[in-house]
Every structure is written in structure tokens, then in C-alpha cells.
Amino acid sequence: MLRVLTFLPILALTACATERYEWNLAHQHLSPKVQKMPGADIREMTRLISDRSPTPILCMHYTGSRGPYADEVWVVAADSYTTEESRNGLFRLKKQNGTWRILSGGFGLSTSVIICDDG
């Protein structure tokens, strides 16, 4: 019985992450440069953030090939129905050795700094 009680919360979290992933794929805004990326990359990045953030992905944007954040994709996870900054997150992703990884990320992003387009 104890095993079942331990297993149920894990199953519920997995189901929520899977539903969030599917919703994000259908609704997230992709900047023009991210739209040109291979679908497998977009799905991998979406999976990473869907597993990490309870808020939906608002947008993904490519930083460009130059500068201190070269070749990163910045993902904004935010609830577009509220301006509650504690629920807004920014995640920096980069492909390393063929796999997308989260370099940094967290919540508390001000709505005034949300960028959803390639500069």
C-alpha cells in the first residue's frame, strides 16, 4: 500500500509535465529564427522547460551568433493572464555536444523585460 501511495504523486507529476509539454508545443510563440530550427530541437527545448517550469512557455527567442550570449535560446515561461512577476521565468538554453541544456534560469522576471522576438 505504501508503494502505491508513493507512486501516485510521481505519476501525477509526470502526467502534468506531459500535458504541459503538449500544451506548450501547441501554444508557445517562436521567434522567426527559432521557427527555422529543426523540429527536434524545438521539441527538446520545450521538454526541458516543461519539466522545469509549472508556468506555460510564452516564447522562445534566439540570441544570435555573436556576443556574450551567442547561440543561446532564451525561453520565457509566464502566465499571460496575470502580471505576477514571481511566476515569470527566464531560462537560458544552449546546445552542447548535441544536447540542449539549461545554462541558467529562474523565476521573478519583471514583465517589463520580457522579450519575445529576435533582435
C-alpha positions in Angstrom: 0.0 0.0 0.0 2.8 2.4 0.8 4.4 1.8 -2.6 1.1 2.8 -4.3 0.9 6.0 -2.2 4.5 6.9 -3.1 3.9 6.1 -6.8 0.7 8.1 -7.3 2.3 11.6 -6.7 5.1 10.7 -9.1 2.6 9.6 -11.7 0.5 12.8 -11.3 3.6 15.0 -11.7 4.6 13.1 -14.8 1.1 13.4 -16.3 1.1 17.2 -15.5 4.5 17.6 -17.2 3.4 15.7 -20.2 0.2 17.8 -20.5 2.2 21.0 -20.1 4.7 19.8 -22.8 1.8 19.1 -25.3 0.1 22.5 -24.4 3.4 24.3 -24.8 4.1 22.8 -28.2 0.7 23.9 -29.4 0.7 27.5 -27.9 4.2 28.8 -27.5 5.4 31.7 -29.6 8.6 31.0 -31.5 10.6 33.9 -32.8 11.4 33.9 -36.5 14.9 32.4 -36.0 13.7 29.7 -33.7 11.0 28.8 -36.2 13.8 27.9 -38.6 15.4 25.5 -36.2 14.9 21.7 -36.6 11.7 20.5 -35.0 13.6 18.0 -32.9 15.5 20.9 -31.3 12.3 22.8 -30.6 10.7 19.7 -29.0 13.8 19.1 -26.9 13.9 22.6 -25.6 10.2 22.6 -24.9 10.5 19.3 -23.0 13.3 20.8 -20.8 11.3 23.8 -19.8 8.0 21.9 -19.5 9.7 19.6 -16.9 11.3 22.6 -15.1 8.5 25.2 -15.0 4.9 25.0 -13.8 4.1 28.1 -15.9 3.5 27.8 -19.6 6.1 28.8 -22.2 5.3 32.2 -23.5 8.0 32.4 -26.1 11.4 31.2 -27.3 13.9 33.6 -28.8 17.4 33.1 -30.4 20.2 35.5 -29.1 22.2 35.4 -32.3 25.6 34.1 -33.2 27.7 36.9 -31.6 28.2 38.5 -28.2 28.4 37.1 -24.7 25.2 35.0 -25.1 26.0 33.7 -28.6 23.9 30.8 -29.9 21.6 30.6 -26.9 17.9 30.3 -26.9 16.1 32.3 -24.2 12.8 30.9 -23.1 10.2 32.9 -21.2 7.8 31.0 -19.1 5.0 33.2 -17.9 1.3 33.2 -17.2 -0.1 35.7 -19.7 -3.3 36.0 -17.7 -1.5 37.6 -14.7 1.3 40.0 -14.2 2.5 38.2 -11.1 6.3 38.5 -11.5 7.1 35.6 -9.2 5.6 33.2 -11.7 7.5 34.6 -14.7 10.7 32.8 -15.5 13.6 33.2 -18.0 15.7 30.2 -18.9 18.9 30.4 -21.0 19.5 27.3 -23.1 22.4 26.2 -25.3 23.2 23.1 -27.3 26.3 21.4 -26.1 27.7 18.2 -27.5 24.4 17.7 -29.5 22.1 18.1 -26.5 20.2 21.2 -25.3 21.0 22.2 -21.7 19.7 24.8 -19.3 22.6 27.2 -18.5 20.6 29.2 -16.0 17.1 30.1 -15.2 14.7 31.2 -12.5 11.6 33.0 -11.6 10.8 36.6 -10.6 11.2 38.1 -14.1 9.7 41.5 -14.4 7.0 41.7 -17.2 8.8 44.9 -18.4 11.8 42.9 -19.6 10.1 40.1 -21.4 11.5 39.9 -25.0 9.8 37.5 -27.4 11.4 38.4 -30.7 14.9 38.1 -32.3 16.7 41.4 -32.0 
